[in-house]
Amino acid sequence: MIVEQVQVRNQAGLHTRPASMIVREAARFSSDFFISKDGYEINGKSIIGVMTLAAEQGATLTLTFEGEDEVDAAKAIVKIFEEGFGEEL
């Protein structure tokens, strides 16, 4: 299991486009992927789940990966957060 903490860096937070980027990238991997915010955990492969987090700019999220390709999944998803979803930071 890999656990990473990330911060939402883009101004608009986790709106529809960033949420779909996360889910689309996560779907490439077989590992389980969960996102936690303020004690609430969702399946990171669910667009509805990611949207319900309503994570604003500056929010800290905990990402949990577990499975045979967890290392690659973690690297790919963390990179998306670090790049601010390709939006202005």
Secondary structure by P-SEA (a helix, b strand, c coil): cbbbbbcccccccccaaaaaaaaaaaaacccbbbbbccccccccccaaaaaaccccccbbbbbbbbccaaaaaaaaaaaaaaacccccc
